[in-house]
Amino acid sequence: MAWFFWKDNAFTLMRDALANLDIEEIWRARKR
């Protein structure tokens, strides 16, 4: 999950994405 903690900017963008998407959907996609 290094991509998630790559940069503060990236983290902020991911937070916005998580706010719009379901966390479970993200985890399922990540596990694949």
C-alpha positions as CSV (number, residue, x, y, z in Angstrom):
1,M,0.0,0.0,0.0
2,A,3.0,2.3,-0.5
3,W,1.1,4.0,-3.3
4,F,-1.4,5.2,-0.6
5,F,1.3,6.8,1.6
6,W,3.4,8.0,-1.3
7,K,2.7,11.7,-0.8
8,D,0.4,14.0,1.3
9,N,-1.2,15.2,-1.9
10,A,-1.9,11.7,-3.0
11,F,-3.3,10.9,0.4
12,T,-5.7,13.9,0.1
13,L,-6.8,12.8,-3.3
14,M,-7.4,9.3,-2.0
15,R,-9.4,10.7,0.9
16,D,-11.6,12.5,-1.6
17,A,-12.0,9.3,-3.6
18,L,-12.9,7.3,-0.5
19,A,-15.5,9.9,0.4
20,N,-17.2,9.3,-3.0
21,L,-16.6,5.5,-3.1
22,D,-17.3,2.6,-0.8
23,I,-14.4,1.5,1.3
24,E,-15.4,-2.1,0.8
25,E,-15.3,-1.6,-2.9
26,I,-11.7,-0.3,-2.7
27,W,-10.5,-3.2,-0.5
28,R,-12.1,-5.8,-2.8
29,A,-10.4,-4.2,-5.8
30,R,-7.1,-4.0,-4.0
31,K,-7.2,-7.6,-2.9
32,R,-7.6,-8.6,-6.6
